[in-house]
Amino acid sequence: MWDAGCATGPEVYSLAIVLRENMSEFVFRNVRIWATDIDDQFAEIVRRARYEEEEVKRIPGELLEKYFAPAEETGHVVVAEPLRRAVTFCHHDLTSLEPIREGLCLIVCKNVLLHLRSEQVTPVLKMFRDALDTGGFLVTEQTQKMPARASAWFRRVAADGQVFERV
């Protein structure tokens, strides 16, 4: 199984679309995306997979038609079932330093590390390193720089982005 950890909200389905567009349907059936958040309100957002049309208007038309359908509620769309099946939500407090699981291939950490105190960032990054499988990747927001103490755990693989491989 191809496991990834990801932020919640629409980002998790954006990741699912990117993966589905770049994998065969057969391979994508083995993808599991673990959407996590400390706030349980996001669980309902992820599970419902329903968004206002205004929220998805920037999605290219062909992808919108392929991965969204009109929802029962006027002015809303719902994410296609194959994408919803790939996503599981779980409550997670990063500061617990307990990973949601081990053997992840990818961790996408968007707009999270910025909210931690500086002394919390390095232990959280170590937890991410321990949760990643050998050769797994960590992606952080553009504004988050890798602390010097954590640089031994990751190798930057994108000169113009915050993409790191576990070493």
QUIFEN-V447291 format. One line per field, one symbol per residue. psi: psi as a letter, one per 30 degrees, with the letter a starting at -180 (. if undefined). burial: + if it has 24 or more other ideal C-beta (glycine too) atoms within 12 Angstrom, else -. Layout:
# QUIFEN-V447291
psi->???
burial->???
This chain:
# QUIFEN-V447291
psi->kjkkkllaafeefeeeeeeefglleeeffgkkkjkllfjfffeeeeeehklkeefgffkkeeeeeegllklekkgllkkkeeeeffkkkkkkjeffgjlfllgkfkkjjkheffflleffeeeeeeeeeffklkglkkkllefjkkkefffffkkkfjeglikkkk.
burial->-+++++++++++++++++++-------+--+++++++----+--++-++++----+--+-------++--------++++-+++-+++++-+-+----+++--+++++++-++--+----+++++++++++++--+++++---+-+---+--++-------+++-+-
